[in-house]
């Protein structure tokens, strides 16, 4: 795998990592403050999850938390403002919308999708809270809602945390990218995800490792790596 890592940290070092204050999270990324709000945290949603949430298409409420991978991705987008401004971009698995908002703040025309309707509801509220526009849709990766070659740039944070997602995402990647397009994936280190990058290369994708950084959020710290995927 080609390696062209950026060594300079993208996130400012602070003595106190960002954390939720009740239902509100304030983050300063790329020189701008973002405000996120949520109705319930992941723990409360997990407790209320019905048996249907554990079926083949399990609907774990991961969207109700901000993860270190999304912080690094949002900072990366801020640092790549000139590369996305004015472009049609896609946020894959947007959750509450942090990385989508970071892209929109840089002038990108962002479509953001998530499998969970509750995530899209929160992303819409957060877009309004921050005075930014997003085109939002509930969407299953296996049933794309976009015409082929719709996007010049796409991104996602921590979307390969289960191996079963690979078979759905590969054809989706092929369909959505315009010629010369690229995908930025922000991924914490997990043993289950390690074979993905070699598999993508074997399936004809170009895989570049762009950046790696230790990221803290609340009581969590993860080593997160940013990859660029292209055809």
Secondary structure, DSSP 8 states (H G I E B T S, - for coil): -EEEEE-S-SS---SS----BTTEEEEEETTEEEEEE-SS-HHHHHHH--GGGGSTT----GGGS--HHHHHHHHHHHHTHHHHTTSEEEEES-TTSHHHHHHHHTT-EEEEEES-HHHHHHHHHHHHHTT---EEEE--TTS--S-TT-EEEEEEES--SSTTHHHHHHHHHHHHEEEEEEEEEEEE--GGGHHHHHHHHHTT-EEEEEEEEEEEETTEEEEEEEEEEE-
